[in-house]
Amino acid sequence: MLDWMKDALHAQETGGLSWHASAWMAKRRWESTQKSIDSFLMDQTMEQTELLLIGGSAGWMMSGSWLAKFKSIRVIDIDPLASLFFYLNHGKTLKKSGTAWRFERRDGLRELTLLVKESPHSFIWFDNVLGQQCFKLKDEDLVLRQLKHIKEILKYRHWGSIHDWLSGPVDLVIPDSELPEIFRDQRHSIAFASNESLASNGENTLVVNNKSMDFDVGTQMLLSQVNARGEWQDHLSAEVFPTSQTCQLIPWFFKPNYCHFLLASFIKPSP
Ligand SMILES: C[S@@+](CC[C@H](N)C(=O)[O-])C[C@H]1O[C@@H](n2cnc3c(N)ncnc32)[C@H](O)[C@@H]1O
């Protein structure tokens, strides 16, 4: 019962009531990010009609039209209140599309191997959950190992994820509603410490998790465009996708002066 209450309140520092309240209050500010996610998801073609949705929560940032494409959805989340809010946000749309959905309160990462075996025909989508494991596990090595291992577990499956990569304070000079335009169609391969990095000239170095970090030119430009300031946080999720995987970089103005860089990609099964 105590665990239930704690997970309902803050889901091991990754969500819970505090997440639902923030999402509800920030609905307007998050709208442009939500639209970018929506078009990213809707652009993909997939043959699966079943979805295994890990960290679905209430689907505050999720595209209802994308969810409605599936015949059935299994929502996995540790937050016991997620199903109520998911129903409030998407119940009507899913009823209309005839999509059956059910919620299971389970740890989608600890039980990943089992979950994917139980759903052999599903497309697997991690919805803004992998970048939160640094708060849940509080052990950098463990998080890195766990996140790196996902691509091995899912090697022969069609899967994808959107997750926090970096986040930190910004000092915007143009309205945040205009920024998604700048980021639109930014296809980006993760390339840390690239030789081309602007950060190496010393002027644009960004402090991330207490260390100076170099970025490839594309990321550095985006960091300049949002006027990144102060110390940023690394969500330890840079190695989730296979090396040199092309990702979509999506800005998310979590708060007016605090921006998250989300990475999103779809991974095809290995032949
Ligand atoms: C930032 S919220 C995601 C929000 C959701 N995708 C949305 O649009 O509302 C992160 C969610 O992941 C859940 N979560 C965190 N770690 C998890 C895990 N290991 N297994 C399942 N759910 C997890 C939290 O309970 C929370 O609901």
The ligand as an ORCA input file, in Angstrom:
! r2SCAN-3c Opt
* xyz 0 1
  C       7.694     11.796    -18.041
  S       6.481     10.650    -17.668
  C       5.943     10.140    -19.264
  C       4.803     10.608    -19.730
  C       3.933     10.017    -20.778
  N       4.618      9.412    -21.848
  C       2.993     11.114    -21.180
  O       3.030     11.581    -22.316
  O       2.213     11.505    -20.302
  C       7.379      9.150    -17.315
  C       6.451      7.980    -17.025
  O       7.222      6.790    -16.974
  C       6.790      5.997    -15.883
  N       7.923      5.114    -15.559
  C       9.161      5.481    -15.108
  N       9.969      4.423    -15.013
  C       9.234      3.359    -15.422
  C       9.525      1.979    -15.568
  N      10.734      1.487    -15.269
  N       8.536      1.165    -16.010
  C       7.301      1.658    -16.323
  N       6.972      2.947    -16.198
  C       7.931      3.792    -15.764
  C       6.391      6.990    -14.824
  O       5.483      6.434    -13.929
  C       5.763      8.088    -15.674
  O       4.400      7.878    -15.833
*
